Every structure is written in structure tokens, then in C-alpha cells.
Amino acid sequence: MVTIKDSVHDHIRIEGVAADLLDTPAIQRLRRVSQLGTVTLVYPSANHTRFEHSLGVYHLASRALDHLGIEGVRADRIEAAAILHDVGHAPFSHNVESLLHRHTGKYHDDVDELLAAGDVGDVLRDHGLDPDRVAGLVAGEGRYGGLVSGELDVDRMDYLVRDAHHTGVPYGTIDTGRLVRELTFRDDTLVLDEGNVQTAESLLLARALMNPVVYTHHVARISKAMLRRATARLLRAPDVTAEAVRRMDDPELLVALRANDGTRPLVRRLDERDLYKRAMWAEYDDVPEEIHDADHERVRELETEIASIAGVERERAVILDVPPEPSMRESTSRVTVNGEIRRLEEQSPLVSALRTAQHNQWRLGVYCPEPLTDRVGRAAADVLELDVDSLVSDVRHGMAATLDEFESE
């Protein structure tokens, strides 16, 4: 047994298969993968990692198992999945996940190969656990998968309170004790027990409030887009593969980006927090439907058109950031009302209000180096067929920097 002092949950006691997994390279790598990626450029204290988050998820999963009366091999399997659930994350967590998925076809929860091989696979098999079944739980499969990855999962409970703690933003403060205690199974469905509509709403509200203030803060989005652009350039190098990048940690990726001639200027900007600025910031209803539905290739074409009209180079001067459609997975969580299982969205009037707020918070962004915001913004409005007078702009006037200075960088 191992006892670890945690900044969120106080003392976490780790035993059994989880204790044996703790010192495997796959778990220890998570010490060097930041939980919030580039959000630290907004909130300097947000330096927590996927390692401590994994400990927190294990802790909450163990409490849930005790409450639900789940024991034996089934409990071992769930606890293993809880502490291993993030080993598939690429460097900087979600920041480059969509890029790497295009090359590898894998997201962070596609961990079958990682769990079957090496020390992790050996530990699991030594405890009589099938790596494939543990990987299935990480992906949210089966009756108990929802505990690790679902609408009421312990992953969400931990990251909300942990991210709130480390950013200093109070909106993610939820009662994890009550949430865990009120979990139950009805007809093989993980639900919150009778009288807990407000408990479910608290989880929904916390996520909805943290989203614009932390997860999609405009500086976090700009820096994430810059890191993604630099990593995409890195993948063009003949000696770099997407699979290799996926298994890097944060420092390894930064070293690789600094060593590459094509990516060094962008990573220097990230290192020095010399970030691109918003040339365009457009609300959901102002953006044509075909832009909302644009895939990666179409986004590249639009960036090229914007750069051409603005008279700049696409690779170095234009990033089009089209967020996913607004979604609220927590609204489908199940609650028990008068003995009947209902979706939260069917029971709570708060869901509709939060969906409206989420819709109103959605923004398309076009980013570029500061001297170019005016010309790139106008070109973007033209290409994307947006009404320039209705847009929120971050254009700075009276700048001393010139286009010639940028192009000679």
C-alpha cells in the first residue's frame, strides 16, 4: 500500500493492482504531461499534471466501489482502468489530439496496445486481469465503463475540482463526496439516486461555467492553435512520425519543436508568450453553416484564401480556429425521479438555459501576428462572408511594428 498527499483529496491510499501500476513508465510519464496544456499561459498556477489527476480519479473510483459494494476482480479491473485512463494522452493533453488522430486514427482513450504491452501488461496479467477488458472500461464500455468514462464519471468529478483548485477559478467546486455517495445502478444504468436532480445540475453547471473561463479562454485557444500548427509542421520532417509524437511528453515535444528549423519561430513565440492576436472573433449565428461543417482540408483552403487576399503567407500568418458544435454531454446523465430513471435534460429547466449560454459563448477565431490583425481580419470577413460591422475585433491601432519587420523575422 502507498499513501500520497494530494492537494485536492488530502491523503490518497493506493493498494493492490493500482499500487503496482504506479511506478510503471506509462504512469510515470504522466508526471510530464500537463493537465491543461497551454492554459498555464492564462493561469500561471495551472501546472498540475495528468499524473496527479489519475491519482484523484483512482481515489474517487475506489470510494464509488466501496459505496456500490463492488469487490474482487471486478473492483481491481475498475481501479486499474481509473489509474490508467489517461496513459494514452499525447503531450499537452488535448491540445494536439485532433491533429494526431488524423495521422494515427487514435484518440487518448484508444489504449488497447498500450495496456497489453510492456510493464503495464505484465502487471495486469500478474493480477489476473485481461488488458483488453481494462481498456474497454477506459473507453466507457460495459455496465461499469460509465464510472470511468461517462456522463457521471469520476474522471469529470476530479478534473473539475482539480482544475478549479489550480487555476484559482471557483466555478468547478463541486461536492464530489455527495456525487459518489448518490451513485447507483438501475437496470444496468449508472444513475444518481432519488432526490438528486440538483446534485446532477451542480456537475452540469460547474462544467458550463469552467468552459469559457478556463477551457476555451481565448488566450488558451490561440496558444493551442499555435502549438497545433507547429506540431503539424514537425510531422513533415522525415524522421518524425505521429505515433512517436503521441508517446512524447511535454518537454520532449518542446525540444523537438525548438530543434526543427520550420517550427522554431512558432515555439519561440510560445516560449516567450508572444502570441498571435485575434484578427476575427465571430459569434455562432454570424458564421455560415458551411463553415461550421468545414473539415480539416476545407479549413486549410479557407486559410489559404484569407492569406492570399491579405497578401501574407498562410503557414506563418493565418490560423482559422473553428470550434466543434456546442455540446453538453452532462445533460444526458440519468437521475431517479419518483422511482423513474430520467435524463437530466428532461427534468431540469437549467439545461435549456445553459445550452443557450453555450451557444452564445461559441466563437470562431482567426489569429495572426499582431501587426497583421487589420488586414487579415478584413480578408477573413470577405472570405468567410461575415458582416465586419457585427464582429468582435481585437485589432490594435497605432502599432510601431510593421509587416516588413514580421516578414524579416
N, C-alpha and C positions, 0 to 999 in steps of 0.2 A: 504494500500500500504506500502511496505517495500523497502527501498533503502540501498543497500550494496555496499561498496567499494571493488572492485576486482582488483587484481594485474595485470590482463590481459586486461579486458574490461573497466576499470575505474569504474564508477557508474552503478550498475545494479538495475533497478526498477522492483520490483516484486509485482504483484497485482492479484486480482481475485482468482481463484482456486489454483494457484501456491503458493500464499501468505498463504493460509490456509493449504496447504500441508507442508509448510516449517518446522513447528515445530512438525510434526508427528514423532514418534520414528523411523520409517523406513527411513526417510530422515536424521534425526539427527545421526543415526548410521553411515552414510557415512562420517561423520567427523572423524571416527576412522577406515576407510578403505583407505589405501594408494592407490594413483592413479597408481603408477608404481611398487608397490611391492618391490622386492629386488634390483631394480635399484638404490636405495639410497646407496647401498654398492659400487656403481661405482661413482655416482654423489651425494655427501652428501646433496646438497641443494634440491634434488628432494623429498621433504617431503610433497608435496601437496596431497590433498585427493579427493576422489570421490564426496565429498560434494561441494567443490568449482567448480569442473568440471561440476557438474549438474547445478549449477547456470549459468555457462557460456553457456551450451547447451540451457538452457531456454532462456537466453538473445538473442542468435543468432536465435533461433526459433521464438521469438517474432518479431525480425527485419524482418525475412523472411515472416512472416504472414502479417506484415504491407505492405511490398513490393508487395506481391501477392494479397493483398486485401481480405484476408480471415478473417472473423469476426464471432461473435456469438458463438454458442455452438461448432461449428467445430473448431474454434480457441482455445476455452477453452480445448477441448479434446486434441489438439496437444500440447498445452503448458503444460498440465498435464503430457502427455507422456514424454515430454522433461525433466521435472524436476524429473520424476520418473524412467527414463530409466535405471538407474544403481542400483536400490534398490535390485535387485536380485544377485548382486555380492557377492561372498564369501570373506572371509578375504584375504588380499594381492591381491585382484583383480583377474587377470587371472592366478596367479601362481599355484593354486591348482584346477582350474576349471575342467580340464580334468579328474583328479582323482575323484572328487566328482560326475562328470557326470556318471562315470562308476557305482556308487552306487545309485544315485538318478534318473538318466535319465534326469536331468535338467541342462540347461546352464543358464548363467546370465540373458538372455532375456526371460526365461520362468517364467513370473511373474504373471500369472493369479491369483493364490491363494493369493499371497502377496497383490495384488491390491484390491481384493474382500473383504479381511478380515480387522478387526481392524479399527484403526483411518483413514487409507488411504481410505478404502472402504466407511467409513462414510462420509468423506469429499467429495469424488467424487459423491456419491449419493445426498448429500446435494446441490451440484451444478448441479444436473440433468444429470450427466454423468454416462454412463454404464461402470463399471470397465473392463468388457471383451473387449469393443471396445478400451479403452485406452491401455490395454495390447496388443491388436492386433497392434496398432501403434508402441509400443515399439519393437515388433517383426518385424516391417517393412512391415506390411500388408496393402493392400488397396492403393488407389490413393495417400494418404498423408503420408503413412508409410515411404516413401523414404526420407522425410525431417528429420526424427528422426533416421532411420536405413537404409542406402542405400549407393550407390556409391558417392552421393553428399550430404551426411547428415551433419547436424550441429554438431553432435557428433564428427565426424572426424575433422571438422574445429577447434573446440575448443581444443581437446586434442593435436593436433599438435602444435598450438601456445603456449598452456599452458605447455606442456612438454618441449618445446624448452626454454621457459622462465625460468623454474625452474631448468633445468639441465645446462643452460648456453650454450647449443648447438644451433647454429643459423640456422640450416637447416630446422626447422619446421616453420620458419617465413613466413606465407602466408597472402595474402590480404583478410581477412575474409569479409571486407566491400564489396569489389567487387564481391566476390563469392556469397554473399547473394543477392546483387542487381541484378545479372545477372541470378538468378534462374527464371525459368518459366515452365509452363506446356504446353506440346504439345501432343495432343491425349492421355491425362491422364498420360503422362510420364513426370517425372521431368527431365528437361534438362537445360543446360546453353544456353543462348540466342545467337543469331548470333554474330560472331566475337570473340568468347571466347575460342578458342582452346588452346591458351597459358594460359588462366586462369585455365582451366582444367588440363593442363600439370603441372602447379605450384603445385597443390594438389598432383598429382602423384609423382612429383619429391621430394617434401617435405617428403612424406611417405617413398619413396625409400631410401632417404639419412638418415633419422632418424632410419631406421630399424637396420642397422649394428652398428651404433654408439651408440644407446641407447637401443632399444627394444631387440635386440639379441646380445648385447655385451657379450663376453664370461664369464665375471665375473657374470653378471646378469643371464645368463643361468645356470652356475654352482650353484649359490646360490638358484635359483628357483628349480633346480633339487633336491638339498638337502632338501629344505623346503617340497617339494612334497613327498620325501622319508620319512621324519619324520612324516608328516601328515598321510601317508599310514599306518605307524606303529601305530599311535594313534588310527586309526579306528579299530584296532584289539582289543582294550580294550572293555570289556563287557559293560561298562557304557557310551560308546561314539558312536553316530550314525552320519552318513554322513549328514543327514538332520540338526542335531544340529550344526555340524561344519559349514555348509553352512550359517547359520544365525549368527555365531560368528562375532566379529570384530577382527582386528589385535591383540590388546592386549589380548583378551580372548583366541585366538588360541595360542599365545606365552605362556601364563600362563599354559594352558593345556599341552603343549609340555614340559615345564620345570618340571611339576609335575609328568610326566609319566617316569618310570624307563627306558623304552625301547627307548624313544625319547630324553631324556635329553642330551646324548652325542652329538647328531647332532645339537640340538638347541643351545647348548653351543658354538659350532663352529660358528653358525650363529651370536650369540650374540657378540662373540669376533672377528668376521671376520677372523676366522681360517678356511679358505675354502679349499675344495678339489681342486686338480690341474688337469690339462689336461694330461691324460696319452696317449690320442689319439685324433687327430683333423684331420678329413678326408674330402676331397672335394667330391662334389656330384658324379662326374663321376668315382671316385675311389671306390665307395660303390656299392656292388652288388644289383641288383633290388629287390631281395627278402628281403633285409634288409630295403630298402626304404618302402616296403609294410608291414613290420612287425607290428602286433598288440601288445597290451599290454602283452599278455601271451607269445608271441614269444620273446619279448624284455626281459622278466624275464628269459626265458630259456637261451638266449644268455648270459645274465649277469652271470647266474649260471655256464655256461661252461667256461667263462672267469675267474671267481673266482676259479674254480676247477683247471684249468691249472696253474694259478698264485699262488695257494696254500694259498688263503685268503678267508675270509668269504664274501659272496655276499652282505648281508644286510649292512655290515659296511664298505665295501671296494671297491665296484664296482657299478657305475651308468652309464648305457648306455643311451645316450640322442640322439634320432633320431627325428630331426625336421620334421614338416609337409612338404609336397611338396611345392616348391616355388609357390606363387600365387600373383596376383596383381589385386585385386578387383576394384581398382580405374580405371583401364584401360577400364572397360566396361561402365563407365559413358557416358552419352549422351550429345552431343554438336550439335548445329544447324549450318549447313554449307550450304550456298546458299539456305536457306529455307528448307533444308532436315535434318532430325534427323539422326545422325550417331554416332556409338560408337567411343570413343576416339582412341581405338586401330586401327580402320580403317582409321583414319585421321592423326594420329601423328606418325612420324618415331621415336620419342623419346621412345615410348612404347617398341619397339623391343630391343633397346639398354639397357633400364632399366631391361627388362626381362633377358637379357644376364648377366647383372651385378648381378641381384638377384640370378641367377643360380650359378654364380661364387662365391658368398658370402656364399652359403649354406655350413654348416659344420656338420658332425656327430661328437659327442663328447663322449669320455669315461673318466670319472672322478674318482678319488680316493684320499686318503690321500697322502700327498707329499712323504713320504718315499717309497711308493709303485709304483710310476709312471712308472718306468722302467719295472718291471716285469708285471704289469697289462697292460701296453701298448703293450708289446710283445705278451702277451696272447691274447689280443684283436685283434691284427693283424692276429694271427693264426686262431682264431675262426671266425672272420668276413671275412677272406680270402682277406686281404688287403696287398698291397705291402708296407712293412715297410719303404723302402727307399724313397717312394714318399710322405710320410705323414709329416704333420707339428706336431712336438712333443714339449711338454712343460716339458720334463724330466730335472730334476736338478741333477747335479753330485756333488760328494763330500759332501753329506749331513751327518750331525752328527747324525740325528735321525735314529733309526733302527726299523726293523719290530717288534722286541721284545718290544720296547717301545710303539709302537702303540697298540699291542695286549694286553698290560697290562693296557691300558687307562681306 
